[in-house]
Amino acid sequence: QVQLVESGGGLVQPGGSLRLSCAASGLLFRIFPMGWYRQVPGKQRELVAGIQRDGSTNYADSVKGRFTISRDNAKNTVYLQMNTLKPEDTAVYYCNRWPASTGDSWGQGTQVTVSS
């Protein structure tokens, strides 16, 4: 059974930084592209960043130049370094395969709140 555990969220002031981590188990992590997603109440979950097996990356326009996704296949972990955070980055952040499929299970996510 796939288990995804996100951590690293919190309250940060605008312009601040956070580093999110996602520990994955129950899947052949190294063979899957992985992504970070975020969701705010009343809106659909959106892809923030994705990383392929070879390390190539893709970012939503809204976070380009501010966020960096990376992965450590030996640790089955994917990271999201978030810099220059803005209030509009406030959301619950999740990781999963990229792209995620309809039947994929999700972790509890980690709350990121950007506020002064």
Secondary structure, DSSP 4 states (H G I P E B T S, - for coil): --EEEEE--EEE-TT--EEEEEEEESS-GGGS-EEEEEE-TTS--EEEEEE-TTS-EEE-TTTTTTEEEEEEGGGTEEEEEE-S--GGG-EEEEEEESSPPTT------EEEEE--
